[in-house]
Amino acid sequence: MNPRWIMLWLILFSLPVLAELDYALKPRLIADDTWLLEGSTENFTKDNGGNIVNVGFIVTEAGVVVIDTGPSRRYGEALRQAIARVTDKPVIQVLLTHHHPDHALGNQAFKDVPIGALAGTAELLHAQGDSMAENLYRLVGDWMRGTEVVLPGEVLQPGVKTFGSHDLQLLHLRGHTGADLAILDRKTGVLFAGDLVFYQRALTTPHSPGLAQWLADIATLQGLPWTLVVPGHGPIATDAKPFEQMHDYLTWLDHLLRDGAAQGRDMSELIRSPIPERFATINLARYELTRSVTHLYPQYERIQMQPINTQQ
């Protein structure tokens, strides 16, 4: 058969499959001018297409500010369509909270507007973006088709960035990836915490510089004059429960790893550790504990060995 006919048949065969890949994004108004697209608290699957993240946008007098762009080009395009159903104002700014693929691989759909991020976020996305995109393709399949890494072109600095009547306070924190942007809208009190805050979904730690830093960041965020908290993953809240849960979980995990290293326990033992009942409702708790022990325990073991090395 002619190769061109083969290619045509392949395209026609794939069209029905691709047509079914609809994120069906439905923005929800959570405060004045402020909209949320809430993702699942599950892991990446071919059923959810990687839509496990909370993405937001603020409709200001000057235009629309988008906070994170989602896990794929297809998601980013669906996000722009969802915004257009809410307002006819143009998108004028994208703010990335960090470099992880579920937050930044929708950038392709926003190449025509400034995409801002912390310098460290841009560096991490440049270094790790392609491998993260490939891994996500393995997890969710055709939802990722055509997705390429688009780097932010604007370096954000801590301070206040104003859009219309919305003064957005930008905070440079480090606990989740080493370069984490949190955004407080001083007009509404909405705090977009990014993945510094997970709520009712176990936190991920592959690039965390350390749990002590993360705990310090939680204290910083909780001390802000917020009225509503938007976690990177999980339901929004008007009380301090997301911060309390994060502090409790991070403290427990730190003690587990610290005590394990002091007792000389091996990694496989810690992975099988009982999860406290108070965390039973947190989604993916066992899965993320396994990953966190794998990521973080070697650091605790090295710290435990330092006094011995010093004596030698």
MOHU-V489271 format. One record per residue. RES is the residue in one letter. BURIAL is I if it has 24 or more other ideal C-beta (glycine too) atoms within 12 Angstrom, else O. Layout:
# MOHU-V489271
res=RES burial=BURIAL
res=RES burial=BURIAL
This chain:
# MOHU-V489271
res=M burial=O
res=N burial=O
res=P burial=O
res=R burial=O
res=W burial=O
res=I burial=O
res=M burial=O
res=L burial=O
res=W burial=O
res=L burial=O
res=I burial=O
res=L burial=O
res=F burial=O
res=S burial=O
res=L burial=O
res=P burial=O
res=V burial=O
res=L burial=O
res=A burial=O
res=E burial=O
res=L burial=I
res=D burial=O
res=Y burial=I
res=A burial=O
res=L burial=I
res=K burial=O
res=P burial=I
res=R burial=O
res=L burial=O
res=I burial=I
res=A burial=I
res=D burial=O
res=D burial=I
res=T burial=I
res=W burial=I
res=L burial=I
res=L burial=I
res=E burial=I
res=G burial=I
res=S burial=I
res=T burial=I
res=E burial=I
res=N burial=I
res=F burial=I
res=T burial=O
res=K burial=O
res=D burial=O
res=N burial=I
res=G burial=I
res=G burial=I
res=N burial=I
res=I burial=I
res=V burial=I
res=N burial=I
res=V burial=I
res=G burial=I
res=F burial=I
res=I burial=I
res=V burial=I
res=T burial=I
res=E burial=O
res=A burial=O
res=G burial=I
res=V burial=I
res=V burial=I
res=V burial=I
res=I burial=I
res=D burial=I
res=T burial=I
res=G burial=I
res=P burial=I
res=S burial=I
res=R burial=I
res=R burial=I
res=Y burial=I
res=G burial=I
res=E burial=I
res=A burial=I
res=L burial=I
res=R burial=I
res=Q burial=O
res=A burial=I
res=I burial=I
res=A burial=O
res=R burial=O
res=V burial=I
res=T burial=I
res=D burial=O
res=K burial=O
res=P burial=O
res=V burial=I
res=I burial=I
res=Q burial=I
res=V burial=I
res=L burial=I
res=L burial=I
res=T burial=I
res=H burial=I
res=H burial=I
res=H burial=I
res=P burial=I
res=D burial=I
res=H burial=I
res=A burial=I
res=L burial=I
res=G burial=I
res=N burial=I
res=Q burial=I
res=A burial=I
res=F burial=I
res=K burial=O
res=D burial=O
res=V burial=I
res=P burial=I
res=I burial=I
res=G burial=I
res=A burial=I
res=L burial=I
res=A burial=O
res=G burial=I
res=T burial=I
res=A burial=I
res=E burial=O
res=L burial=I
res=L burial=I
res=H burial=O
res=A burial=O
res=Q burial=I
res=G burial=I
res=D burial=O
res=S burial=O
res=M burial=I
res=A burial=I
res=E burial=O
res=N burial=O
res=L burial=I
res=Y burial=I
res=R burial=O
res=L burial=I
res=V burial=I
res=G burial=I
res=D burial=I
res=W burial=I
res=M burial=I
res=R burial=O
res=G burial=O
res=T burial=I
res=E burial=I
res=V burial=I
res=V burial=I
res=L burial=I
res=P burial=I
res=G burial=O
res=E burial=I
res=V burial=O
res=L burial=I
res=Q burial=O
res=P burial=O
res=G burial=O
res=V burial=O
res=K burial=I
res=T burial=O
res=F burial=I
res=G burial=O
res=S burial=O
res=H burial=I
res=D burial=O
res=L burial=I
res=Q burial=I
res=L burial=I
res=L burial=I
res=H burial=I
res=L burial=I
res=R burial=I
res=G burial=I
res=H burial=I
res=T burial=I
res=G burial=I
res=A burial=I
res=D burial=I
res=L burial=I
res=A burial=I
res=I burial=I
res=L burial=I
res=D burial=I
res=R burial=O
res=K burial=I
res=T burial=I
res=G burial=I
res=V burial=I
res=L burial=I
res=F burial=I
res=A burial=I
res=G burial=I
res=D burial=I
res=L burial=I
res=V burial=I
res=F burial=I
res=Y burial=I
res=Q burial=I
res=R burial=I
res=A burial=I
res=L burial=I
res=T burial=I
res=T burial=I
res=P burial=I
res=H burial=I
res=S burial=I
res=P burial=I
res=G burial=I
res=L burial=I
res=A burial=I
res=Q burial=I
res=W burial=I
res=L burial=I
res=A burial=O
res=D burial=I
res=I burial=I
res=A burial=O
res=T burial=I
res=L burial=I
res=Q burial=I
res=G burial=O
res=L burial=I
res=P burial=O
res=W burial=I
res=T burial=O
res=L burial=I
res=V burial=I
res=V burial=I
res=P burial=I
res=G burial=I
res=H burial=I
res=G burial=I
res=P burial=I
res=I burial=I
res=A burial=I
res=T burial=O
res=D burial=O
res=A burial=I
res=K burial=O
res=P burial=I
res=F burial=I
res=E burial=O
res=Q burial=I
res=M burial=I
res=H burial=I
res=D burial=O
res=Y burial=I
res=L burial=I
res=T burial=O
res=W burial=I
res=L burial=I
res=D burial=I
res=H burial=O
res=L burial=I
res=L burial=I
res=R burial=I
res=D burial=O
res=G burial=I
res=A burial=I
res=A burial=O
res=Q burial=O
res=G burial=O
res=R burial=O
res=D burial=O
res=M burial=I
res=S burial=O
res=E burial=O
res=L burial=I
res=I burial=I
res=R burial=O
res=S burial=I
res=P burial=O
res=I burial=I
res=P burial=O
res=E burial=O
res=R burial=O
res=F burial=I
res=A burial=O
res=T burial=O
res=I burial=I
res=N burial=I
res=L burial=I
res=A burial=I
res=R burial=O
res=Y burial=O
res=E burial=I
res=L burial=I
res=T burial=O
res=R burial=I
res=S burial=I
res=V burial=I
res=T burial=O
res=H burial=I
res=L burial=I
res=Y burial=I
res=P burial=O
res=Q burial=I
res=Y burial=I
res=E burial=O
res=R burial=O
res=I burial=O
res=Q burial=O
res=M burial=O
res=Q burial=O
res=P burial=O
res=I burial=O
res=N burial=O
res=T burial=O
res=Q burial=O
res=Q burial=O
